[in-house]
Amino acid sequence: MERHGSNALQLSKFLSTHPKVSWVNYPKLEGHPSFKLSEKYLPLGGSGIVTFGVEGGRASAKKLIENLKLASLVVHLGDVRTSVIHPASTTHRQLSDEELAASGVHGDLIRVSVGIEHIEDIINDFAQGLDSLKEEI
């Protein structure tokens, strides 16, 4: 779990500085509303789950996921390997746009279960995936 949390924090930091990423949600990231609580209650590190949004909405989110090489698209999260899910087109696909918004699931949202691979490999995978969005945005 320590490796999951460490990798998730490092990936979150990378994503939060990328120009194609509009927001990042990870409690151990400074600036998160629960950061101080996470420091108090999770002193050894956070979970391996990171959510973020990409510029360009649903189409860009899907294109990014299609272009990832290390991370796998799955309908569940929780493995030692990095995996991603696009809730708007998988677990919540039956909902209308209004219902998606009401449930907090927007088209740009990508949920990542960060694995225990080498962090450089994970970051490089997301970097090349985000680079594939240059034509879209």
Order of alpha helices (4+ residues) and beta strands (2+ residues): alpha-beta-alpha-beta-alpha-beta-beta-alpha-beta-alpha
